[in-house]
Amino acid sequence: MTKPKFLHELPIEQLKQMSQEDIKQTIKAEQLYFRHRPKKIYYLAVNGAKTKNGGLVKASALQSRIGGLPIALVGDDVIYADGTISKIISGAGKGCLINGHSAALVGSSLENGDEIVDSPNISVAINIFIGDKTPEGFLCQEGVNHG
């Protein structure tokens, strides 16, 4: 399957030869393509996000919020009912940095092997189209010290 050509990829000479109607139709086709292109959605984790094993995320990005809730970062704590604590060790990498630190995502791993599986945030996400490269460091283990 060949990759479709988009308006921004066409030479200026070709664009000049297109009618306004052709351009409008091409834009509609591009929008339809991106709306239906297969993708994986990774929601940003915020304070109160849950893990597979019942932990709750304690987010540290107090100045950066979604829906009033602080955004979780790699290195933030996850607290369990038995009092144990684990740290988030993977996130968005360079796909979403907050004050130089990777944002945690639904899908982020913890140092104890657990994983974030749900977040109160359902509005802000990173979309990775199937077949595209992920951002550098995406869901890769990172250092746990972020200050």
N, CA, C and O atoms as CSV, one atom per row, in Angstrom:
chain,resi,resn,atom,element,x,y,z
A,1,MET,N,N,0.844,-1.184,0.000
A,1,MET,CA,C,0.000,0.000,0.000
A,1,MET,C,C,0.887,1.245,0.000
A,1,MET,O,O,1.780,1.373,0.838
A,2,THR,N,N,0.646,2.147,-0.924
A,2,THR,CA,C,1.443,3.361,-0.987
A,2,THR,C,C,0.872,4.411,-0.056
A,2,THR,O,O,-0.333,4.471,0.190
A,3,LYS,N,N,1.764,5.229,0.450
A,3,LYS,CA,C,1.355,6.300,1.347
A,3,LYS,C,C,0.655,7.383,0.531
A,3,LYS,O,O,1.161,7.778,-0.520
A,4,PRO,N,N,-0.494,7.871,0.990
A,4,PRO,CA,C,-1.185,8.909,0.230
A,4,PRO,C,C,-0.377,10.205,0.205
A,4,PRO,O,O,0.400,10.485,1.118
A,5,LYS,N,N,-0.572,10.981,-0.843
A,5,LYS,CA,C,0.056,12.304,-0.951
A,5,LYS,C,C,-0.894,13.337,-0.350
A,5,LYS,O,O,-2.100,13.304,-0.592
A,6,PHE,N,N,-0.336,14.244,0.431
A,6,PHE,CA,C,-1.126,15.292,1.054
A,6,PHE,C,C,-0.760,16.633,0.437
A,6,PHE,O,O,0.307,16.783,-0.157
A,7,LEU,N,N,-1.655,17.608,0.583
A,7,LEU,CA,C,-1.431,18.919,-0.031
A,7,LEU,C,C,-0.072,19.501,0.329
A,7,LEU,O,O,0.619,20.043,-0.533
A,8,HIS,N,N,0.315,19.392,1.593
A,8,HIS,CA,C,1.589,19.992,2.010
A,8,HIS,C,C,2.797,19.291,1.386
A,8,HIS,O,O,3.907,19.821,1.438
A,9,GLU,N,N,2.600,18.116,0.801
A,9,GLU,CA,C,3.698,17.376,0.174
A,9,GLU,C,C,3.819,17.656,-1.327
A,9,GLU,O,O,4.812,17.281,-1.951
A,10,LEU,N,N,2.827,18.305,-1.895
A,10,LEU,CA,C,2.818,18.528,-3.343
A,10,LEU,C,C,3.710,19.707,-3.722
A,10,LEU,O,O,3.825,20.675,-2.970
A,11,PRO,N,N,4.344,19.619,-4.900
A,11,PRO,CA,C,5.139,20.761,-5.373
A,11,PRO,C,C,4.229,21.958,-5.652
A,11,PRO,O,O,3.065,21.795,-6.017
A,12,ILE,N,N,4.769,23.145,-5.477
A,12,ILE,CA,C,3.986,24.367,-5.657
A,12,ILE,C,C,3.382,24.453,-7.057
A,12,ILE,O,O,2.280,24.972,-7.229
A,13,GLU,N,N,4.105,23.945,-8.056
A,13,GLU,CA,C,3.595,23.977,-9.431
A,13,GLU,C,C,2.298,23.171,-9.550
A,13,GLU,O,O,1.357,23.586,-10.227
A,14,GLN,N,N,2.264,22.029,-8.892
A,14,GLN,CA,C,1.067,21.192,-8.940
A,14,GLN,C,C,-0.096,21.853,-8.198
A,14,GLN,O,O,-1.241,21.788,-8.645
A,15,LEU,N,N,0.204,22.490,-7.063
A,15,LEU,CA,C,-0.838,23.187,-6.304
A,15,LEU,C,C,-1.451,24.319,-7.126
A,15,LEU,O,O,-2.662,24.534,-7.089
A,16,LYS,N,N,-0.614,25.040,-7.865
A,16,LYS,CA,C,-1.109,26.158,-8.684
A,16,LYS,C,C,-2.065,25.684,-9.771
A,16,LYS,O,O,-2.933,26.440,-10.206
A,17,GLN,N,N,-1.914,24.447,-10.210
A,17,GLN,CA,C,-2.765,23.910,-11.271
A,17,GLN,C,C,-4.102,23.381,-10.743
A,17,GLN,O,O,-5.014,23.105,-11.522
A,18,MET,N,N,-4.214,23.241,-9.430
A,18,MET,CA,C,-5.445,22.707,-8.849
A,18,MET,C,C,-6.495,23.805,-8.706
A,18,MET,O,O,-6.177,24.945,-8.366
A,19,SER,N,N,-7.742,23.447,-8.969
A,19,SER,CA,C,-8.843,24.395,-8.762
A,19,SER,C,C,-9.158,24.481,-7.268
A,19,SER,O,O,-8.750,23.620,-6.489
A,20,GLN,N,N,-9.886,25.525,-6.879
A,20,GLN,CA,C,-10.308,25.661,-5.484
A,20,GLN,C,C,-11.157,24.462,-5.062
A,20,GLN,O,O,-11.053,23.989,-3.930
A,21,GLU,N,N,-11.986,23.982,-5.966
A,21,GLU,CA,C,-12.829,22.815,-5.667
A,21,GLU,C,C,-11.969,21.573,-5.445
A,21,GLU,O,O,-12.237,20.789,-4.534
A,22,ASP,N,N,-10.926,21.386,-6.280
A,22,ASP,CA,C,-10.010,20.247,-6.098
A,22,ASP,C,C,-9.322,20.318,-4.742
A,22,ASP,O,O,-9.169,19.306,-4.059
A,23,ILE,N,N,-8.912,21.513,-4.360
A,23,ILE,CA,C,-8.234,21.693,-3.069
A,23,ILE,C,C,-9.196,21.381,-1.928
A,23,ILE,O,O,-8.824,20.693,-0.977
A,24,LYS,N,N,-10.442,21.883,-2.014
A,24,LYS,CA,C,-11.443,21.600,-0.970
A,24,LYS,C,C,-11.704,20.100,-0.849
A,24,LYS,O,O,-11.774,19.569,0.259
A,25,GLN,N,N,-11.848,19.420,-1.977
A,25,GLN,CA,C,-12.099,17.978,-1.970
A,25,GLN,C,C,-10.911,17.215,-1.393
A,25,GLN,O,O,-11.088,16.235,-0.669
A,26,THR,N,N,-9.699,17.669,-1.715
A,26,THR,CA,C,-8.496,17.018,-1.190
A,26,THR,C,C,-8.413,17.197,0.324
A,26,THR,O,O,-8.064,16.260,1.042
A,27,ILE,N,N,-8.729,18.385,0.805
A,27,ILE,CA,C,-8.725,18.636,2.253
A,27,ILE,C,C,-9.756,17.747,2.945
A,27,ILE,O,O,-9.463,17.178,3.997
A,28,LYS,N,N,-10.942,17.619,2.382
A,28,LYS,CA,C,-11.969,16.737,2.963
A,28,LYS,C,C,-11.487,15.290,3.005
A,28,LYS,O,O,-11.698,14.586,3.992
A,29,ALA,N,N,-10.837,14.852,1.924
A,29,ALA,CA,C,-10.323,13.477,1.875
A,29,ALA,C,C,-9.233,13.268,2.920
A,29,ALA,O,O,-9.179,12.215,3.555
A,30,GLU,N,N,-8.359,14.266,3.107
A,30,GLU,CA,C,-7.308,14.171,4.125
A,30,GLU,C,C,-7.924,14.063,5.517
A,30,GLU,O,O,-7.496,13.239,6.326
A,31,GLN,N,N,-8.925,14.892,5.794
A,31,GLN,CA,C,-9.579,14.857,7.105
A,31,GLN,C,C,-10.233,13.505,7.350
A,31,GLN,O,O,-10.132,12.957,8.447
A,32,LEU,N,N,-10.892,12.970,6.350
A,32,LEU,CA,C,-11.521,11.658,6.462
A,32,LEU,C,C,-10.474,10.577,6.720
A,32,LEU,O,O,-10.673,9.693,7.553
A,33,TYR,N,N,-9.365,10.656,6.003
A,33,TYR,CA,C,-8.267,9.696,6.175
A,33,TYR,C,C,-7.771,9.701,7.620
A,33,TYR,O,O,-7.649,8.643,8.237
A,34,PHE,N,N,-7.482,10.892,8.163
A,34,PHE,CA,C,-6.939,10.961,9.517
A,34,PHE,C,C,-7.973,10.589,10.574
A,34,PHE,O,O,-7.611,10.060,11.625
A,35,ARG,N,N,-9.245,10.853,10.319
A,35,ARG,CA,C,-10.294,10.488,11.275
A,35,ARG,C,C,-10.429,8.975,11.397
A,35,ARG,O,O,-10.741,8.462,12.472
A,36,HIS,N,N,-10.194,8.259,10.297
A,36,HIS,CA,C,-10.424,6.813,10.288
A,36,HIS,C,C,-9.146,5.982,10.248
A,36,HIS,O,O,-9.209,4.753,10.237
A,37,ARG,N,N,-8.001,6.631,10.227
A,37,ARG,CA,C,-6.736,5.907,10.202
A,37,ARG,C,C,-6.563,5.176,11.537
A,37,ARG,O,O,-6.765,5.774,12.594
A,38,PRO,N,N,-6.190,3.889,11.504
A,38,PRO,CA,C,-6.028,3.140,12.758
A,38,PRO,C,C,-4.962,3.773,13.652
A,38,PRO,O,O,-3.875,4.132,13.201
A,39,LYS,N,N,-5.308,3.895,14.922
A,39,LYS,CA,C,-4.382,4.511,15.868
A,39,LYS,C,C,-4.581,3.929,17.253
A,39,LYS,O,O,-5.614,3.329,17.551
A,40,LYS,N,N,-3.586,4.114,18.085
A,40,LYS,CA,C,-3.653,3.747,19.495
A,40,LYS,C,C,-3.690,5.050,20.272
A,40,LYS,O,O,-2.918,5.966,19.989
A,41,ILE,N,N,-4.577,5.138,21.245
A,41,ILE,CA,C,-4.758,6.358,22.033
A,41,ILE,C,C,-4.202,6.126,23.434
A,41,ILE,O,O,-4.546,5.149,24.100
A,42,TYR,N,N,-3.332,7.044,23.869
A,42,TYR,CA,C,-2.723,6.972,25.196
A,42,TYR,C,C,-3.131,8.228,25.973
A,42,TYR,O,O,-2.624,9.318,25.708
A,43,TYR,N,N,-4.045,8.070,26.930
A,43,TYR,CA,C,-4.485,9.206,27.738
A,43,TYR,C,C,-3.429,9.547,28.775
A,43,TYR,O,O,-2.788,8.655,29.331
A,44,LEU,N,N,-3.243,10.844,29.039
A,44,LEU,CA,C,-2.328,11.263,30.081
A,44,LEU,C,C,-2.904,10.855,31.435
A,44,LEU,O,O,-4.104,10.982,31.679
A,45,ALA,N,N,-2.033,10.368,32.301
A,45,ALA,CA,C,-2.445,9.984,33.653
A,45,ALA,C,C,-2.455,11.232,34.535
A,45,ALA,O,O,-1.561,12.074,34.454
A,46,VAL,N,N,-3.463,11.330,35.360
A,46,VAL,CA,C,-3.578,12.446,36.299
A,46,VAL,C,C,-3.738,11.885,37.709
A,46,VAL,O,O,-3.868,10.677,37.907
A,47,ASN,N,N,-3.726,12.793,38.677
A,47,ASN,CA,C,-3.905,12.393,40.068
A,47,ASN,C,C,-5.158,11.529,40.198
A,47,ASN,O,O,-6.226,11.894,39.707
A,48,GLY,N,N,-5.021,10.383,40.863
A,48,GLY,CA,C,-6.151,9.478,41.035
A,48,GLY,C,C,-6.246,8.394,39.979
A,48,GLY,O,O,-7.139,7.549,40.045
A,49,ALA,N,N,-5.333,8.401,38.994
A,49,ALA,CA,C,-5.324,7.316,38.006
A,49,ALA,C,C,-5.095,6.000,38.734
A,49,ALA,O,O,-4.466,5.972,39.792
A,50,LYS,N,N,-5.608,4.903,38.165
A,50,LYS,CA,C,-5.552,3.595,38.824
A,50,LYS,C,C,-4.625,2.645,38.082
A,50,LYS,O,O,-4.429,2.750,36.871
A,51,THR,N,N,-4.057,1.707,38.851
A,51,THR,CA,C,-3.206,0.675,38.263
A,51,THR,C,C,-3.934,-0.663,38.261
A,51,THR,O,O,-4.960,-0.839,38.917
A,52,LYS,N,N,-3.375,-1.589,37.509
A,52,LYS,CA,C,-3.947,-2.934,37.393
A,52,LYS,C,C,-4.089,-3.597,38.760
A,52,LYS,O,O,-5.050,-4.327,39.003
A,53,ASN,N,N,-3.126,-3.342,39.656
A,53,ASN,CA,C,-3.132,-3.994,40.965
A,53,ASN,C,C,-3.735,-3.129,42.072
A,53,ASN,O,O,-3.509,-3.391,43.253
A,54,GLY,N,N,-4.500,-2.098,41.697
A,54,GLY,CA,C,-5.243,-1.325,42.692
A,54,GLY,C,C,-4.544,-0.111,43.262
A,54,GLY,O,O,-5.042,0.485,44.216
A,55,GLY,N,N,-3.408,0.276,42.711
A,55,GLY,CA,C,-2.718,1.467,43.195
A,55,GLY,C,C,-3.361,2.742,42.675
A,55,GLY,O,O,-4.046,2.737,41.652
A,56,LEU,N,N,-3.128,3.845,43.403
A,56,LEU,CA,C,-3.610,5.164,42.991
A,56,LEU,C,C,-2.418,6.086,42.772
A,56,LEU,O,O,-1.506,6.146,43.597
A,57,VAL,N,N,-2.435,6.804,41.652
A,57,VAL,CA,C,-1.348,7.712,41.298
A,57,VAL,C,C,-1.456,8.992,42.119
A,57,VAL,O,O,-2.528,9.584,42.247
A,58,LYS,N,N,-0.310,9.402,42.676
A,58,LYS,CA,C,-0.202,10.687,43.368
A,58,LYS,C,C,0.635,11.592,42.460
A,58,LYS,O,O,1.864,11.524,42.473
A,59,ALA,N,N,-0.032,12.434,41.677
A,59,ALA,CA,C,0.635,13.262,40.667
A,59,ALA,C,C,1.355,14.447,41.301
A,59,ALA,O,O,0.918,14.993,42.314
A,60,SER,N,N,2.485,14.835,40.672
A,60,SER,CA,C,3.296,15.911,41.238
A,60,SER,C,C,3.285,17.204,40.431
A,60,SER,O,O,3.741,18.230,40.934
A,61,ALA,N,N,2.782,17.193,39.201
A,61,ALA,CA,C,2.811,18.400,38.359
A,61,ALA,C,C,1.662,19.327,38.756
A,61,ALA,O,O,0.680,19.461,38.025
A,62,LEU,N,N,1.794,19.956,39.905
A,62,LEU,CA,C,0.690,20.734,40.466
A,62,LEU,C,C,0.322,21.952,39.617
A,62,LEU,O,O,-0.830,22.387,39.643
A,63,GLN,N,N,1.281,22.512,38.862
A,63,GLN,CA,C,0.983,23.673,38.023
A,63,GLN,C,C,0.390,23.269,36.675
A,63,GLN,O,O,-0.191,24.102,35.980
A,64,SER,N,N,0.531,21.998,36.304
A,64,SER,CA,C,0.002,21.508,35.023
A,64,SER,C,C,-1.159,20.575,35.320
A,64,SER,O,O,-0.984,19.518,35.926
A,65,ARG,N,N,-2.343,20.977,34.886
A,65,ARG,CA,C,-3.553,20.232,35.244
A,65,ARG,C,C,-4.425,19.958,34.023
A,65,ARG,O,O,-4.398,20.681,33.027
A,66,ILE,N,N,-5.187,18.898,34.142
A,66,ILE,CA,C,-6.228,18.581,33.165
A,66,ILE,C,C,-7.512,18.418,33.966
A,66,ILE,O,O,-7.579,17.581,34.866
A,67,GLY,N,N,-8.517,19.199,33.651
A,67,GLY,CA,C,-9.773,19.131,34.395
A,67,GLY,C,C,-9.583,19.383,35.878
A,67,GLY,O,O,-10.299,18.816,36.704
A,68,GLY,N,N,-8.623,20.231,36.220
A,68,GLY,CA,C,-8.355,20.561,37.613
A,68,GLY,C,C,-7.468,19.573,38.347
A,68,GLY,O,O,-7.095,19.816,39.494
A,69,LEU,N,N,-7.120,18.452,37.703
A,69,LEU,CA,C,-6.298,17.423,38.350
A,69,LEU,C,C,-4.850,17.515,37.881
A,69,LEU,O,O,-4.598,17.645,36.683
A,70,PRO,N,N,-3.882,17.449,38.820
A,70,PRO,CA,C,-2.472,17.496,38.429
A,70,PRO,C,C,-2.100,16.320,37.523
A,70,PRO,O,O,-2.610,15.211,37.683
A,71,ILE,N,N,-1.203,16.585,36.567
A,71,ILE,CA,C,-0.727,15.558,35.643
A,71,ILE,C,C,0.387,14.760,36.313
A,71,ILE,O,O,1.249,15.326,36.985
A,72,ALA,N,N,0.361,13.442,36.125
A,72,ALA,CA,C,1.389,12.559,36.683
A,72,ALA,C,C,2.615,12.555,35.769
A,72,ALA,O,O,2.504,12.672,34.549
A,73,LEU,N,N,3.784,12.418,36.392
A,73,LEU,CA,C,5.055,12.385,35.679
A,73,LEU,C,C,5.812,11.106,36.001
A,73,LEU,O,O,5.562,10.463,37.021
A,74,VAL,N,N,6.741,10.744,35.123
A,74,VAL,CA,C,7.642,9.636,35.439
A,74,VAL,C,C,8.369,10.006,36.729
A,74,VAL,O,O,8.862,11.125,36.869
A,75,GLY,N,N,8.434,9.073,37.659
A,75,GLY,CA,C,9.039,9.300,38.965
A,75,GLY,C,C,8.030,9.557,40.064
A,75,GLY,O,O,8.376,9.501,41.244
A,76,ASP,N,N,6.782,9.840,39.699
A,76,ASP,CA,C,5.745,10.054,40.710
A,76,ASP,C,C,5.410,8.742,41.410
A,76,ASP,O,O,5.648,7.651,40.893
A,77,ASP,N,N,4.847,8.894,42.611
A,77,ASP,CA,C,4.486,7.733,43.427
A,77,ASP,C,C,3.107,7.195,43.070
A,77,ASP,O,O,2.212,7.924,42.643
A,78,VAL,N,N,2.979,5.885,43.266
A,78,VAL,CA,C,1.691,5.198,43.230
A,78,VAL,C,C,1.547,4.537,44.591
A,78,VAL,O,O,2.441,3.824,45.046
A,79,ILE,N,N,0.413,4.783,45.235
A,79,ILE,CA,C,0.198,4.313,46.603
A,79,ILE,C,C,-0.843,3.198,46.588
A,79,ILE,O,O,-1.861,3.284,45.902
A,80,TYR,N,N,-0.561,2.145,47.367
A,80,TYR,CA,C,-1.445,0.975,47.445
A,80,TYR,C,C,-2.133,0.939,48.803
A,80,TYR,O,O,-1.657,1.542,49.764
A,81,ALA,N,N,-3.253,0.230,48.875
A,81,ALA,CA,C,-4.062,0.144,50.099
A,81,ALA,C,C,-3.274,-0.413,51.280
A,81,ALA,O,O,-3.561,-0.081,52.430
A,82,ASP,N,N,-2.268,-1.270,50.997
A,82,ASP,CA,C,-1.477,-1.842,52.094
A,82,ASP,C,C,-0.357,-0.913,52.552
A,82,ASP,O,O,0.442,-1.281,53.413
A,83,GLY,N,N,-0.295,0.297,51.976
A,83,GLY,CA,C,0.704,1.282,52.378
A,83,GLY,C,C,1.979,1.264,51.553
A,83,GLY,O,O,2.823,2.145,51.709
A,84,THR,N,N,2.137,0.279,50.679
A,84,THR,CA,C,3.346,0.241,49.852
A,84,THR,C,C,3.272,1.321,48.772
A,84,THR,O,O,2.199,1.794,48.398
A,85,ILE,N,N,4.459,1.688,48.292
A,85,ILE,CA,C,4.582,2.735,47.281
A,85,ILE,C,C,5.491,2.229,46.171
A,85,ILE,O,O,6.490,1.559,46.433
A,86,SER,N,N,5.143,2.553,44.935
A,86,SER,CA,C,5.991,2.249,43.787
A,86,SER,C,C,6.071,3.505,42.933
A,86,SER,O,O,5.212,4.382,43.028
A,87,LYS,N,N,7.103,3.592,42.100
A,87,LYS,CA,C,7.285,4.764,41.243
A,87,LYS,C,C,6.956,4.447,39.790
A,87,LYS,O,O,7.158,3.328,39.319
A,88,ILE,N,N,6.446,5.452,39.093
A,88,ILE,CA,C,6.196,5.343,37.652
A,88,ILE,C,C,7.549,5.411,36.950
A,88,ILE,O,O,8.340,6.315,37.217
A,89,ILE,N,N,7.823,4.446,36.043
A,89,ILE,CA,C,9.138,4.395,35.394
A,89,ILE,C,C,9.097,4.579,33.877
A,89,ILE,O,O,10.148,4.601,33.236
A,90,SER,N,N,7.914,4.710,33.297
A,90,SER,CA,C,7.847,4.974,31.853
A,90,SER,C,C,6.719,5.956,31.579
A,90,SER,O,O,5.766,6.073,32.349
A,91,GLY,N,N,6.857,6.664,30.446
A,91,GLY,CA,C,5.844,7.651,30.098
A,91,GLY,C,C,5.910,8.013,28.631
A,91,GLY,O,O,6.292,7.200,27.789
A,92,ALA,N,N,5.535,9.237,28.337
A,92,ALA,CA,C,5.428,9.706,26.956
A,92,ALA,C,C,6.771,10.006,26.307
A,92,ALA,O,O,6.825,10.286,25.109
A,93,GLY,N,N,7.854,9.952,27.074
A,93,GLY,CA,C,9.153,10.301,26.504
A,93,GLY,C,C,9.109,11.731,25.991
A,93,GLY,O,O,8.558,12.618,26.643
A,94,LYS,N,N,9.698,11.950,24.811
A,94,LYS,CA,C,9.711,13.299,24.242
A,94,LYS,C,C,8.370,13.673,23.613
A,94,LYS,O,O,8.208,14.784,23.107
A,95,GLY,N,N,7.408,12.745,23.645
A,95,GLY,CA,C,6.076,13.025,23.108
A,95,GLY,C,C,5.294,14.011,23.948
A,95,GLY,O,O,4.399,14.683,23.435
A,96,CYS,N,N,5.615,14.114,25.241
A,96,CYS,CA,C,4.952,15.079,26.125
A,96,CYS,C,C,5.835,15.301,27.341
A,96,CYS,O,O,5.905,14.461,28.238
A,97,LEU,N,N,6.505,16.441,27.355
A,97,LEU,CA,C,7.360,16.812,28.480
A,97,LEU,C,C,6.711,17.957,29.240
A,97,LEU,O,O,6.199,18.903,28.642
A,98,ILE,N,N,6.737,17.861,30.564
A,98,ILE,CA,C,6.215,18.916,31.428
A,98,ILE,C,C,7.360,19.328,32.334
A,98,ILE,O,O,7.851,18.535,33.138
A,99,ASN,N,N,7.779,20.575,32.197
A,99,ASN,CA,C,8.947,21.066,32.938
A,99,ASN,C,C,10.140,20.133,32.769
A,99,ASN,O,O,10.896,19.904,33.713
A,100,GLY,N,N,10.305,19.595,31.560
A,100,GLY,CA,C,11.443,18.738,31.247
A,100,GLY,C,C,11.278,17.289,31.652
A,100,GLY,O,O,12.208,16.498,31.494
A,101,HIS,N,N,10.118,16.920,32.170
A,101,HIS,CA,C,9.893,15.553,32.635
A,101,HIS,C,C,8.774,14.898,31.830
A,101,HIS,O,O,7.788,15.542,31.471
A,102,SER,N,N,8.944,13.619,31.558
A,102,SER,CA,C,7.987,12.856,30.765
A,102,SER,C,C,6.658,12.687,31.506
A,102,SER,O,O,6.628,12.325,32.682
A,103,ALA,N,N,5.567,12.957,30.796
A,103,ALA,CA,C,4.233,12.748,31.369
A,103,ALA,C,C,3.931,11.254,31.432
A,103,ALA,O,O,4.308,10.499,30.536
A,104,ALA,N,N,3.252,10.837,32.492
A,104,ALA,CA,C,2.812,9.444,32.620
A,104,ALA,C,C,1.543,9.251,31.794
A,104,ALA,O,O,0.771,10.187,31.586
A,105,LEU,N,N,1.347,8.025,31.333
A,105,LEU,CA,C,0.220,7.696,30.465
A,105,LEU,C,C,-0.520,6.475,30.981
A,105,LEU,O,O,0.022,5.702,31.771
A,106,VAL,N,N,-1.753,6.301,30.537
A,106,VAL,CA,C,-2.391,5.000,30.699
A,106,VAL,C,C,-1.548,4.063,29.837
A,106,VAL,O,O,-1.430,4.259,28.627
A,107,GLY,N,N,-0.967,3.051,30.465
A,107,GLY,CA,C,-0.007,2.172,29.801
A,107,GLY,C,C,1.390,2.297,30.381
A,107,GLY,O,O,2.257,1.477,30.078
A,108,SER,N,N,1.630,3.319,31.222
A,108,SER,CA,C,2.937,3.482,31.862
A,108,SER,C,C,3.191,2.352,32.853
A,108,SER,O,O,2.273,1.857,33.506
A,109,SER,N,N,4.463,1.956,32.950
A,109,SER,CA,C,4.883,0.900,33.875
A,109,SER,C,C,5.362,1.485,35.192
A,109,SER,O,O,5.785,2.638,35.269
A,110,LEU,N,N,5.283,0.651,36.232
A,110,LEU,CA,C,5.792,1.007,37.550
A,110,LEU,C,C,6.976,0.114,37.870
A,110,LEU,O,O,7.144,-0.949,37.274
A,111,GLU,N,N,7.802,0.558,38.823
A,111,GLU,CA,C,8.995,-0.216,39.160
A,111,GLU,C,C,8.658,-1.581,39.763
A,111,GLU,O,O,9.507,-2.472,39.752
A,112,ASN,N,N,7.449,-1.770,40.287
A,112,ASN,CA,C,7.060,-3.063,40.862
A,112,ASN,C,C,6.391,-3.986,39.839
A,112,ASN,O,O,5.880,-5.045,40.203
A,113,GLY,N,N,6.391,-3.587,38.555
A,113,GLY,CA,C,5.791,-4.408,37.506
A,113,GLY,C,C,4.330,-4.101,37.221
A,113,GLY,O,O,3.762,-4.641,36.273
A,114,ASP,N,N,3.720,-3.255,38.014
A,114,ASP,CA,C,2.328,-2.861,37.808
A,114,ASP,C,C,2.242,-1.902,36.613
A,114,ASP,O,O,3.266,-1.491,36.067
A,115,GLU,N,N,1.025,-1.554,36.216
A,115,GLU,CA,C,0.804,-0.689,35.052
A,115,GLU,C,C,-0.408,0.197,35.286
A,115,GLU,O,O,-1.403,-0.249,35.857
A,116,ILE,N,N,-0.330,1.450,34.848
A,116,ILE,CA,C,-1.479,2.351,34.916
A,116,ILE,C,C,-2.483,1.907,33.857
A,116,ILE,O,O,-2.145,1.785,32.680
A,117,VAL,N,N,-3.723,1.666,34.288
A,117,VAL,CA,C,-4.737,1.140,33.366
A,117,VAL,C,C,-5.946,2.060,33.193
A,117,VAL,O,O,-6.761,1.836,32.298
A,118,ASP,N,N,-6.077,3.090,34.033
A,118,ASP,CA,C,-7.241,3.965,33.937
A,118,ASP,C,C,-6.879,5.332,34.490
A,118,ASP,O,O,-6.071,5.442,35.412
A,119,SER,N,N,-7.475,6.372,33.928
A,119,SER,CA,C,-7.226,7.734,34.390
A,119,SER,C,C,-8.527,8.522,34.346
A,119,SER,O,O,-9.334,8.331,33.435
A,120,PRO,N,N,-8.742,9.412,35.325
A,120,PRO,CA,C,-9.920,10.278,35.256
A,120,PRO,C,C,-9.916,11.173,34.006
A,120,PRO,O,O,-10.970,11.640,33.575
A,121,ASN,N,N,-8.733,11.408,33.427
A,121,ASN,CA,C,-8.620,12.219,32.213
A,121,ASN,C,C,-9.030,11.401,30.995
A,121,ASN,O,O,-8.451,10.352,30.714
A,122,ILE,N,N,-10.034,11.892,30.276
A,122,ILE,CA,C,-10.406,11.257,29.006
A,122,ILE,C,C,-10.457,12.295,27.885
A,122,ILE,O,O,-11.099,12.081,26.856
A,123,SER,N,N,-9.768,13.428,28.098
A,123,SER,CA,C,-9.803,14.479,27.081
A,123,SER,C,C,-8.454,14.764,26.442
A,123,SER,O,O,-8.408,15.194,25.289
A,124,VAL,N,N,-7.352,14.539,27.152
A,124,VAL,CA,C,-6.026,14.839,26.604
A,124,VAL,C,C,-5.272,13.534,26.420
A,124,VAL,O,O,-5.073,12.769,27.364
A,125,ALA,N,N,-4.851,13.296,25.166
A,125,ALA,CA,C,-4.203,12.025,24.840
A,125,ALA,C,C,-3.155,12.228,23.756
A,125,ALA,O,O,-3.127,13.250,23.070
A,126,ILE,N,N,-2.303,11.234,23.625
A,126,ILE,CA,C,-1.352,11.154,22.518
A,126,ILE,C,C,-1.870,10.072,21.588
A,126,ILE,O,O,-2.106,8.941,22.011
A,127,ASN,N,N,-2.047,10.420,20.322
A,127,ASN,CA,C,-2.486,9.457,19.310
A,127,ASN,C,C,-1.264,8.981,18.538
A,127,ASN,O,O,-0.522,9.790,17.981
A,128,ILE,N,N,-1.056,7.674,18.504
A,128,ILE,CA,C,0.026,7.086,17.714
A,128,ILE,C,C,-0.625,6.303,16.586
A,128,ILE,O,O,-1.285,5.290,16.820
A,129,PHE,N,N,-0.435,6.779,15.357
A,129,PHE,CA,C,-1.011,6.091,14.208
A,129,PHE,C,C,-0.254,4.793,13.959
A,129,PHE,O,O,0.975,4.762,14.021
A,130,ILE,N,N,-0.993,3.721,13.677
A,130,ILE,CA,C,-0.408,2.414,13.405
A,130,ILE,C,C,0.569,2.558,12.240
A,130,ILE,O,O,0.230,3.101,11.188
A,131,GLY,N,N,1.787,2.062,12.450
A,131,GLY,CA,C,2.820,2.134,11.421
A,131,GLY,C,C,3.745,3.325,11.567
A,131,GLY,O,O,4.811,3.347,10.951
A,132,ASP,N,N,3.370,4.323,12.369
A,132,ASP,CA,C,4.239,5.479,12.591
A,132,ASP,C,C,5.202,5.196,13.735
A,132,ASP,O,O,4.926,4.370,14.604
A,133,LYS,N,N,6.324,5.884,13.724
A,133,LYS,CA,C,7.288,5.758,14.816
A,133,LYS,C,C,6.740,6.462,16.054
A,133,LYS,O,O,6.058,7.482,15.954
A,134,THR,N,N,7.048,5.906,17.210
A,134,THR,CA,C,6.662,6.558,18.459
A,134,THR,C,C,7.722,7.598,18.814
A,134,THR,O,O,8.859,7.502,18.352
A,135,PRO,N,N,7.364,8.588,19.628
A,135,PRO,CA,C,8.349,9.583,20.052
A,135,PRO,C,C,9.490,8.920,20.829
A,135,PRO,O,O,9.307,7.872,21.448
A,136,GLU,N,N,10.644,9.535,20.786
A,136,GLU,CA,C,11.802,9.010,21.506
A,136,GLU,C,C,11.461,8.817,22.984
A,136,GLU,O,O,10.918,9.718,23.623
A,137,GLY,N,N,11.781,7.639,23.522
A,137,GLY,CA,C,11.546,7.336,24.929
A,137,GLY,C,C,10.119,6.944,25.268
A,137,GLY,O,O,9.802,6.768,26.444
A,138,PHE,N,N,9.245,6.801,24.273
A,138,PHE,CA,C,7.831,6.528,24.517
A,138,PHE,C,C,7.642,5.168,25.183
A,138,PHE,O,O,7.996,4.136,24.612
A,139,LEU,N,N,7.079,5.172,26.400
A,139,LEU,CA,C,6.822,3.989,27.229
A,139,LEU,C,C,8.073,3.141,27.450
A,139,LEU,O,O,7.984,1.929,27.646
A,140,CYS,N,N,9.242,3.789,27.416
A,140,CYS,CA,C,10.508,3.125,27.749
A,140,CYS,C,C,10.864,3.498,29.182
A,140,CYS,O,O,10.559,4.597,29.647
A,141,GLN,N,N,11.512,2.568,29.874
A,141,GLN,CA,C,11.895,2.841,31.254
A,141,GLN,C,C,12.845,4.024,31.298
A,141,GLN,O,O,13.799,4.099,30.523
A,142,GLU,N,N,12.577,4.943,32.207
A,142,GLU,CA,C,13.403,6.131,32.396
A,142,GLU,C,C,13.918,6.150,33.824
A,142,GLU,O,O,13.496,5.353,34.662
A,143,GLY,N,N,14.845,7.079,34.093
A,143,GLY,CA,C,15.284,7.296,35.468
A,143,GLY,C,C,14.109,7.770,36.292
A,143,GLY,O,O,13.184,8.382,35.758
A,144,VAL,N,N,14.128,7.501,37.565
A,144,VAL,CA,C,12.972,7.830,38.397
A,144,VAL,C,C,13.135,9.129,39.167
A,144,VAL,O,O,12.213,9.530,39.878
A,145,ASN,N,N,14.263,9.795,39.054
A,145,ASN,CA,C,14.437,11.058,39.772
A,145,ASN,C,C,14.089,12.227,38.868
A,145,ASN,O,O,14.756,12.448,37.857
A,146,HIS,N,N,13.061,12.971,39.217
A,146,HIS,CA,C,12.718,14.160,38.440
A,146,HIS,C,C,12.670,15.415,39.305
A,146,HIS,O,O,12.142,16.445,38.886
A,147,GLY,N,N,13.211,15.326,40.486
A,147,GLY,CA,C,13.302,16.531,41.317
A,147,GLY,C,C,12.265,16.571,42.287
A,147,GLY,O,O,12.190,17.516,43.072
